[in-house]
Amino acid sequence: MNLSFNSVENQFVGSFLGGISVTIKREDRIHPMISGNKYRKLKYNLLEAREMGCSKLLTFGGAFSNHIAAVAAAGNEFGFETIGIIRGEELESKIPDNPTLSYSASQGITFKFVTRSQYRLKGEAHFINNLREEFGSFYLIPEGGTNNLAVQGCEEILAQVDQEMNYICCAVGTGGTISGLINASNKDQMVLGFPALKGDFLSEDIRKFATQDQWKLITDYHFGGYGKINQELIGFINEFKMKYQIRLDPIYTGKMMFGIFDLIKKGFFPKGSQILAIHTGGLQGIEGMNQKLKQKNLPLIK
Ligand SMILES: *Cc1c(COP(=O)(O)O)cnc(C)c1O
């Protein structure tokens, strides 16, 4: 299995207040759909599945999940059958209207739609056993793709040239990506995570995987919770695209970048700091978000 991908480069964005420089690692360019950190998180899991002789992947996700799209695309590209357990029974009849689900279906994924209360049982042995009865044996990838092998993959995001950066910033969902960054960073670096959702369980989850402790979560930029956005964020994302020709997604990277620029304004970073922001991808989610924005007569993401 050749898991090679487009090379990732750092893109200098600019120098701002106090000589603080911002550079973006373009992980979004790895692959259009197996994007950014989802590729990193899948890599060693796919190798492990192959090693085990398992040709079927099963995972979980919501209606607009970057992870589901990535697993479907990876399955198609590398020859795995894929099964997606999707939160929300009502979505079954709406696949053609949902860009993430219809794309994933085009990649050959088999869906099983479950109610929200069934979905909550996804960590339980009984629930998994029922799935094994229904689908046969499979390699299980958790929701969001985070496990030890995923963290190992995310440790490869940082390269030698990044050693001189003072801050490494990333968006946080389940905490797998930041854990890899923490493990691969040096003692003089500070890793800042910007959670895309509310909840204080994240620090504990990160501690399960992280081997060092020079990191911190900045919890002020979730914009009301997972998938929640407002006009200010949309305006920021569109302005960012216009100024730097870099698209940000509204769920993760847009919120992180908004946070970084706000913190620069507020004097959070010492003068002359070099900030490396990880663009973890997620651009496939823009279309689905724009559908919702259109319904609400809000400005769209460009
Ligand atoms: C899934 C995702 C994240 C969150 O990664 P975790 O490892 O779950 O914390 C961040 N950014 C993007 C674009 C994602 O798709």
PDBQT file of the ligand as one rigid body, heavy atoms in Angstrom, charges set to zero:
ROOT
HETATM    1  C1  LIG A 401     -11.102  16.514  12.831  1.00  0.00    +0.000 C 
HETATM    2  C2  LIG A 401     -10.490  17.862  12.656  1.00  0.00    +0.000 A 
HETATM    3  C3  LIG A 401      -9.812  18.520  13.699  1.00  0.00    +0.000 A 
HETATM    4  C4  LIG A 401      -9.757  17.972  15.092  1.00  0.00    +0.000 C 
HETATM    5  O1  LIG A 401      -8.787  16.989  15.236  1.00  0.00    +0.000 OA
HETATM    6  P1  LIG A 401      -8.736  16.115  16.555  1.00  0.00    +0.000 P 
HETATM    7  O2  LIG A 401      -7.591  15.222  16.353  1.00  0.00    +0.000 OA
HETATM    8  O3  LIG A 401     -10.031  15.367  16.635  1.00  0.00    +0.000 OA
HETATM    9  O4  LIG A 401      -8.593  17.045  17.708  1.00  0.00    +0.000 OA
HETATM   10  C5  LIG A 401      -9.219  19.736  13.426  1.00  0.00    +0.000 A 
HETATM   11  N1  LIG A 401      -9.304  20.295  12.207  1.00  0.00    +0.000 NA
HETATM   12  C6  LIG A 401      -9.954  19.714  11.201  1.00  0.00    +0.000 A 
HETATM   13  C7  LIG A 401     -10.047  20.415   9.898  1.00  0.00    +0.000 C 
HETATM   14  C8  LIG A 401     -10.567  18.473  11.388  1.00  0.00    +0.000 A 
HETATM   15  O5  LIG A 401     -11.236  17.908  10.364  1.00  0.00    +0.000 OA
ENDROOT
TORSDOF 0
